[in-house]
Amino acid sequence: MMPITTGLGEIYQYILKVAPRYEDKYDAMELRTIQDWMVKWQLSGIPGIVEINSFAGYLKQ
């Protein structure tokens, strides 16, 4: 058996960056929340996208 995802299955990686004047407004937790609740949902609507994995940042609890 293999894990659900492997490093070989990840084709594209990206980062969320903040414009220099807004760096003090968004921290790692805010960027992770934007990734999980906005970017991830928009990308999952694209045909052929099976899974979107988030890493880094702090998970809001």
NUMAR-490563 format. One line per 10 residues: number of its first residue (from 1); their letters; for each residue x negated, y, z of N, C-alpha, C. Coordinates in steps of 0.1 Angstrom, whole numbers, plus 5000, padded with zeros to 4 digits. Layout:
% NUMAR-490563
NUM> a> X,Y,Z,X,Y,Z,X,Y,Z ~ ... .
***
This chain:
% NUMAR-490563
1> mmpittglge> 4992,4988,5000,5000,5000,5000,4991,5012,5000 ~ 4997,5023,4995,4989,5035,4994,4998,5047,5000 ~ 4991,5057,5004,4999,5069,5009,5008,5074,4998 ~ 5018,5082,5003,5027,5087,4993,5021,5097,4983 ~ 5011,5105,4988,5004,5113,4979,4989,5111,4981 ~ 4982,5112,4970,4967,5111,4971,4961,5124,4965 ~ 4948,5126,4967,4941,5137,4961,4942,5137,4946 ~ 4943,5125,4940,4943,5124,4926,4956,5129,4920 ~ 4967,5129,4928,4980,5133,4923,4982,5148,4923 ~ 4973,5155,4930,4975,5170,4931,4968,5176,4919 .
11> iyqyilkvap> 4976,5182,4911,4971,5187,4898,4967,5202,4899 ~ 4975,5210,4907,4974,5224,4907,4974,5229,4922 ~ 4965,5237,4925,4965,5243,4939,4965,5258,4937 ~ 4971,5265,4946,4972,5280,4946,4971,5285,4960 ~ 4969,5298,4961,4969,5305,4974,4978,5317,4973 ~ 4984,5321,4984,4992,5333,4985,4982,5344,4991 ~ 4981,5355,4984,4973,5366,4988,4982,5378,4990 ~ 4978,5386,4999,4985,5399,5002,4977,5410,4997 ~ 4985,5420,4992,4978,5432,4987,4970,5439,4998 ~ 4959,5445,4996,4950,5450,5006,4957,5459,5016 .
21> ryedkydame> 4967,5467,5012,4973,5476,5021,4983,5469,5031 ~ 4987,5456,5028,4996,5449,5036,4990,5438,5044 ~ 4976,5437,5044,4970,5427,5052,4973,5426,5066 ~ 4975,5438,5072,4978,5438,5087,4993,5434,5090 ~ 5001,5433,5079,5015,5430,5081,5018,5415,5081 ~ 5010,5407,5073,5012,5393,5071,5000,5385,5077 ~ 5003,5376,5086,4993,5368,5091,4995,5354,5085 ~ 4987,5344,5090,4987,5330,5085,5001,5324,5087 ~ 5007,5327,5098,5020,5321,5100,5031,5326,5091 ~ 5031,5339,5088,5040,5345,5079,5038,5340,5065 .
31> lrtiqdwmvk> 5026,5339,5061,5023,5334,5047,5028,5319,5046 ~ 5026,5311,5056,5030,5297,5056,5046,5297,5055 ~ 5052,5306,5062,5067,5306,5062,5072,5310,5048 ~ 5066,5320,5042,5069,5324,5029,5067,5312,5019 ~ 5056,5305,5020,5053,5293,5012,5064,5283,5014 ~ 5068,5279,5026,5077,5268,5029,5091,5272,5025 ~ 5095,5284,5027,5110,5288,5025,5113,5295,5012 ~ 5103,5300,5005,5106,5307,4993,5099,5301,4981 ~ 5085,5301,4981,5078,5296,4970,5080,5281,4967 ~ 5080,5273,4977,5083,5259,4976,5096,5256,4969 .
41> wqlsgipgiv> 5107,5263,4973,5120,5261,4967,5120,5265,4953 ~ 5114,5276,4950,5114,5281,4936,5106,5271,4927 ~ 5095,5266,4932,5087,5257,4924,5094,5243,4922 ~ 5101,5239,4932,5108,5226,4931,5119,5226,4921 ~ 5123,5237,4916,5133,5238,4905,5128,5236,4891 ~ 5115,5235,4890,5109,5234,4877,5109,5219,4873 ~ 5114,5216,4861,5114,5202,4856,5099,5196,4856 ~ 5098,5184,4861,5085,5178,4862,5078,5179,4875 ~ 5082,5188,4883,5076,5190,4896,5082,5180,4906 ~ 5074,5171,4911,5080,5161,4920,5078,5164,4935 .
51> einsfagylk> 5067,5170,4938,5064,5173,4952,5055,5185,4954 ~ 5058,5193,4964,5050,5204,4967,5045,5202,4982 ~ 5032,5202,4983,5026,5200,4997,5020,5213,5001 ~ 5023,5217,5014,5018,5229,5020,5007,5225,5030 ~ 4996,5233,5030,4986,5231,5039,4980,5244,5043 ~ 4974,5244,5055,4968,5257,5060,4979,5265,5066 ~ 4975,5276,5073,4985,5285,5079,4990,5278,5092 ~ 4998,5285,5099,5004,5280,5111,5019,5278,5109 ~ 5023,5266,5113,5038,5263,5112,5045,5270,5123 ~ 5056,5277,5119,5064,5284,5129,5073,5273,5136 .
61> q> 5073,5274,5149,5081,5264,5157,5091,5271,5166 .
***
